[in-house]
Structures are given as C-alpha cells and as structure tokens.
Amino acid sequence: MHIGERIRKIRRLKDLSQEYLATKLGVSQNYIQKIESNKVNLTLLKVEQLADALEVEMSELIPSTKNEFNNCTNSGNFYCHITHHVPDELIELLKSFLKNNKA
C-alpha cells in the first residue's frame, strides 16, 4: 500500500475530511488529494506533520515490507524512490527510531 493510500485509509477510519486535514496542515484540500493519490513528493518532515495531524505514529504511514517499498516506487513518489534503495535492516532501524523518539 502506498503512503498516500495509508494516509487516506487512516483519515477515513478517523472520519476526517480532506478539508479538515488540509486546515490542520495549513495546505489546500487539493494538496491533500494529491498526497492521497501519490502525486506529490513527501519529505520526512511532511510525513511527520501528517502523522501528527492524524494522531498516529510516523511508522504507521511508512510502508512496512520490502514488497510494499517495491510497489511504492512505481508511484513516482520521491520518498518511495529513496527508501527503495535502503537495506531492510536500516528501514527497521529508522521505523524503530521514529516510533521511540516521537517528540
């Protein structure tokens, strides 16, 4: 599942509108739509802001298996392209760090 799909799924599970999420982030509803469609390149800072707005851990938004990372690279998302080339051990270390060091 792509990161944008994860964001959409969590947003819908929490019964939040794109407009609400856009307001929380200070962006347009159209930008949220593009995020959920994997049409924008997300920085880790933006992923952190999205996680905060959705009240979830960043690790919940990050693809969790190598197969998900491989599928993600087809989206054209910069985040996905970077993580596609990261060893599994480093991915797990990053996810653990993000989960344990939430400010």
N, C-alpha and C positions, 0 to 999 in steps of 0.2 A: 504494500500500500504506500503510495506517495505521501510525502509530508503534507501536501495540501489536502489530500483526502483524509488524513488523520485529523487535521485541523477542522475540516468540515464535519466529520463524524463526531468529534468531541463537542463542537459548537452546537450541533443539533441535539446531542444527548443532554446537554445542559439547557436546551430550549432557548438558545440565544440567537438573535438575528445578526445578519451581517452588518446591519446598521449599528447595532449595539457594540459589536466588536470593533468596528471602524472608529466609533466615538472613543472607546477605551484607548485605542492606539493613536488617535489623532490623525487618522488617514481617511480616505474616501471609501464608501461601500464598494465602489468599482475595484479599488485596490484589493480589498478582502476577497472579492470574487476572483480576481486574478491569482491571488495566493492559493485559493482553494482549487483552482484549475491548473496549478503549477506553471503559471505563465510569467512569474517574476522570480528573480534570484533572491533568495533569502540569506541574509547574513546570520551568524550565530546570535548577534545582538537582537535582531528582529525575531528570531525563534524564541529567545528568552522573553521578549516583550509579549509575544503571542501566548507563551506558556503562562506568564503572569496574568494576562487578561482572561485566560480560560481557567485559571486556578488549577493548573496541573504542573507536574514536573516536566522539565525540558525533555527528559529521557522518554516521556510518553509520546512526544512528537517525532522523535528520531527513529528511522527505520531500524528494526532490531535484528535482522538477519542479513547475511551476505546476499541471499536471493532478493530480498527487498531492496537492498542497495543496488544490485544489478538492474532490477526493473526500474528503479528510480532514475538511473542515468539516461534512460530513453526520454525523459520528460524535458530535458534541456535545462533543468534547474542546476544552477551553479553549485549549490550546497551538495546536491547529489553527485555531481561530477567530481568534486573534491573527495567526498567520502568513498566513492567507488574504488579509489586507489589506496585506501588506508587499510592496513592489515587488521584482521578480526580482533587481535589482542588489543590494539590501540583503540579500536571502536569501543570495545567493552570498557577499557580504562577511562575513556572520555565520558561514556554514559555513567559510569560509577562516580566519577569526579563531579559531573553535573548534578547528579542526584544527591550526593553527600555535601555539596557546597552551595546549596541554594541560599542566597543572601536574604 
